[in-house]
Amino acid sequence: MALCWEYLHSLHISLPRIS
């Protein structure tokens, strides 16, 4: 479950960073 949370967090931070 921890991986899922970490993955989501990474996506949320990566999304605005790539934009």
Backbone hydrogen bonds in HBPLUS format (Angstrom, degrees):
<---DONOR---> <-ACCEPTOR-->    atom                        ^
c    i                          cat <-CA-CA->   ^        H-A-AA   ^      H-
h    n   atom  resd res      DA  || num        DHA   H-A  angle D-A-AA Bond
n    s   type  num  typ     dist DA aas  dist angle  dist       angle   num
A0005-TRP N   A0001-MET O   3.20 MM   4  6.60 159.8  2.24 153.9 158.2     1
A0006-GLU N   A0002-ALA O   2.92 MM   4  6.19 164.6  1.94 154.3 158.7     2
A0007-TYR N   A0003-LEU O   2.77 MM   4  5.95 156.9  1.82 151.0 157.8     3
A0008-LEU N   A0004-CYS O   2.92 MM   4  6.17 160.8  1.96 149.5 154.4     4
A0009-HIS N   A0005-TRP O   2.89 MM   4  6.12 161.9  1.92 151.1 156.4     5
A0010-SER N   A0006-GLU O   2.88 MM   4  6.07 159.4  1.92 148.0 153.8     6
A0011-LEU N   A0007-TYR O   2.93 MM   4  6.17 156.1  1.99 148.3 154.8     7
A0012-HIS N   A0008-LEU O   2.91 MM   4  6.15 162.3  1.94 153.5 157.9     8
A0013-ILE N   A0009-HIS O   3.00 MM   4  6.25 148.7  2.10 146.8 155.1     9
A0014-SER N   A0010-SER O   2.75 MM   4  5.85 145.8  1.87 144.4 155.3    10
A0015-LEU N   A0011-LEU O   2.76 MM   4  5.76 154.8  1.82 153.0 158.0    11
A0018-ILE N   A0014-SER O   2.89 MM   4  6.01 150.8  1.98 155.3 159.6    12
A0019-SER N   A0015-LEU O   3.25 MM   4  6.45 153.7  2.32 146.8 154.2    13
